Amino acid sequence: MNAKHKLLITGASGFTGQHACEYFSELDLDIIAITNKRNFCYKKVKTKQCDLFNKKGIKDLIKQIKPDYVLHLAGQNAVGRSWEDPLNSLEVNAMGTAYLLEALRQEAPACKTVIVSSALQFNPTSIPTFNHPYGLSKTIQSIFSQFWATLYNMHIVIARPSNLVGPGLSTGVCSIFAQRIVNMEREKEEKFLNVSNLNNRLDFLDVRDAVKAYDCLLKKGKSGDIYDVSSGKSHSLGEIINMFRKTTDIPFQTKLDNQSPIVNHVDLHPVSLIELGWQPKIPLETTIKNIVDFYRQQVDSPNNQ
């Protein structure tokens, strides 16, 4: 990739999208950030507004930009919300991706695209593995991507990230813990954390390492393949809370929901990605400290006084 190449980033105003804009804006590329928010802007990045389930709108956009690369981050990423409105998840994640891929096929067929799916997608040959509408939508997204890659000979790579964490506004469990701890420090909340089950195990990866993985896939990923983007390690929520304890002088307790079943992490193995030259670099302890520091800055910002 060089300065003449155009990289289109969808979902640019989201948690991962903003980190992607920051990372790629430092490279010698022409970056176009796509968002459905009117007031989003980022330094060194051109911004355009478009809803990806607007079939005509996304086709017109691709026709205008003619991107060389696309990093597709846009989507509905909340499992709980997918139960409340399953059709919205299907429209945004599955059909939005289909509209994007078809627009690329018609207007920029040589473009290389990384589709960011989810570790929560299911095995499409095993119906019992389908646990929620969100996973269904991401499974269909991956199937669509492989379909377009295979039948239309398009250069499409699929990334399957684990739980991405890091500084920035997020609804993930680590961000929730960090916000609560910062509020405890400011005497705004009682000194305890609600935890579903301390034995739940998840694979956490710093979002900044994930963005570097997407960069690697844009450059070296094999069309039609699915790459796990993860640390390759799991941590229990109990271990995560102990890491948070090291970031603050405030003693806090945990309140447990003993009725909650244990949730085991999804086994992700980034072997194929490591073979391309990528390695996770940021220790989880550092990430957690960065998250807490981010929310401290948010609370202490003059705009929040």
N, C-alpha and C positions, 0 to 999 in steps of 0.2 A: 504494500500500500504506500502511496506517495501523495504529494500535495494536489495532484490532479484528480485523485480519486475522491468520490463522494460517498460518505458513510451516512446512512439514514438510521436513526435510533428511534424506535417507537417506544411509547411509554416513558418518555424522557423525564416527565415530572414526578415519576414514582421513586421509591426508595433506591432500587438498583439503577434506575434510569439516570438519576442525578449523579450517582457515582460514575456511571458510564460516560456522561457528558464531561465530567471533570477529568477523567483519565484520557479519553480520546481527544479532548481539546488541547492537550499538551503534545499531541502527535501532529505530524505534518499532513493533516487531512482537511477536507472540506466537510464539516459536520452539519447535518440538518437534523434538528430535534423535533420529533412529532409528539404532540400532546393534545388532549381534549380540553385543557385548561387555557383560558384566555390570557391570564396574567403571568404565565410562566416565561421566564427568560433566563439565559445563562451566558456568561462571558465566552467569547470566541465561538459561539454556536448560533447558527441561524435557527429560528424557531418557526414552526408552522402548526396550525391547529387543524386537527382532523379526527373524526371518530372512525375507527377501523371497521365498524359494522355498517358504515355508509359506503356501499359498494361503488357507487359512481364517484364519490369524493376521493376514495383511496386510489381508484384508477386514474383520475385526473391528476392527483398528486404525483404518482409514480411517472406518469407521462411527462409532467413538468420537470421533475428532478432528474430522472434517468440515473438512479444510484448505481454505483459499482458494488457497494456492499450494503447489507441491511442487518442490523441487530434488532431482532423482534422481541421486545420486553413487555409490550402492552398486554394487559389482560386483567381479569377479575381473579384475585388470588386469595380470597377468604373462603375457607371451607364452610364456616357458619353461614355466610351470606348465600352460598350455593344451595343450602337446604331451603332457605327462605324464598329464593328466586332461581330455581334451576335453569330456566330458559335463558335468563340473562347470562349465566355462566357459559352456556352453550353458544349463545349468540356472540359474545365477546371473545371467548377463547377459541372456539372451534370455527365458527363462521367468519369472525374477524380475520383469523389466520388464512382461511380459504380465500377470502376476498383479496387479501394482500398478495398471496401466492399467485392468484390468477392475474392480478394486475401486473405483477412482475413478469409472468409468462408472456403477457401481451405487449408490455411496454419496455421491459428491461430483462430479457431472457438470459443474458450473460451475467447478471448480478449474482454474487455469492451471498447467501443468507444464512444466518444462525437463528434458529427458532428456539427460544428458551421455554422449555416445557416445565415439568415438575417431577420431583421424586415421588409424588403422590399419584402419578398416573398408574394405571392398572395393567395387568396382563390381559390383552383383549381376547385371548382364547379361553380365559377362565372367568366366567361370570361371577363366581363366589368372591373373587378378589375386588369386586366393585363395591366400595364402601360409602361413597358420597358423590353427589353430582359434580363437585369440583374435579375430582379425579376422572370422572367420565369425560368432562370437557377437555381436560388436558390429554387424555388418552386419544380422543378423536383428533385433537390438534396434531399429535405426533403421527397418527395414521395419515391424515391429510398431507402432512409434510413429506412423508416417505412416498406417498402416492405421486405427488407432483415431481419429486426428485427422480423417481423411477420412470414414470410414463412419459414425462416431458423432458427428461434429460436435463433437469435444472440442478444447479449447484446449491443444495440445501443441506445444512448440518443441524442436528438436533442436540441441544444441551439439556441435561436433566440435573438441575442443581438440588442440593440438599437445603437445609435451613440456613439462609443467608442472614448474617448478623453484622452489625457495625454501626458507626456513628451516623446519625440522620434519623428523620422521622419515620417510624415503622410501627406496625401493630404486632410485631413478633414478641414472643415471650421474654426475650432478653431486654428489649426496649421497655416492656411493661414493668419488669423488675427494676430497671434503672430509674424510670420515672418515679416509681414508688419510693425508692431509696432516697432520691434527691428531695422528694417532698418530705420524707422523714427528717432529713437534715435541716430542712427549713421549718420544721415543726408544723407542717401542714397535714400530716397523716399520722395515724397510729403506727407503731413500730412493729409491723408484722407483714409477711407476704402470704397470700393465698396460693397454695400449690395443689394441683390435682393429685399428683403422686410423685414422691421424691425419686422413685425408681424408674420413672419414664426415661427412656434413653433416646437421644437424637444425635444426628451428625450435624455439627455446627461448622460453618465456613465463613470466614470474613468476606463481606461483599466485595471488598477491594481485590482480594485474591480471585473471586469469581469473575470480576470484570476482566482481569488479565487472562483468565481462562477463555473467555469469549473472544478476546483479541487473538489468542492462539488458534482458536477454532476458525475464525475468519481467515486466518492466514494458511492454516495447515489441515483443517478438518476435512474428512473424507465425506463426500456427498452421500446422503442417505443413512449415514451412521448416527447412532445415538451415543453421546459421551456423558458419563457421569461426572458431575462437577461437585466435588466433595472433599472433605479432609481425609476420608477413609477411616475416621475414628468416631466412636460414639461416646457421649458423656451423659450421665444421669442428671436429672434436674437438681438432685442433691449436690452433686459436684459443681454444677453451675452456681448454685446459691453460695457455696463456700468460696468460689472465686469472687462473687459480689461482696462477700463479707470483707475481703481484703482491700476493697476499694473505699471503705468508709469507716469512720470511728463510731458510727451509730450502731449500738447493739439492737438487733431485731430478731423476732421469732418467726416461725413458719406455722401457718394453719393448714392442716391437711384435710383433704376430702378422701377419707379412707374407703369410700364406696367406689372411687374411681378405679377402673381396671388399669393394669400396667400396659403402657403403650411402648412397644419396642421400636427402635429406630429402623428405618428402611435401609437395607444393606446396599450401599453404593460403593463402587470400587473404581476410582479414577485412573485405573491402569492405562487405558487407551490414551487418556489425556496426558498422563505423565510421559508416555512414549513419544508424544509430540514435543516434549521439552518443558511442559508446565509443571510447577511445583507450588503448593501452598506455602506461603512465607510467614504469615502473621500469626503468632501464637494466640490461642483463644483467650488467655489471661490478658494480653495486651488489648485485644478487641473489646473485652468487657470493660476494661478501664476507659477506653476511648468512648464507649457508649455512655457510661456514667458521666464522664467529663462533658460530653455533648449536651446532655440534659441539664447539667449544672449551668452551662453557658446559656441554654434556653431560658431557664428560670431566672437567671441574673441579668438577662438582657434588658436594657432600658424600656423596650417595647412591652415587657411583661411586668413592669413595676406598677 
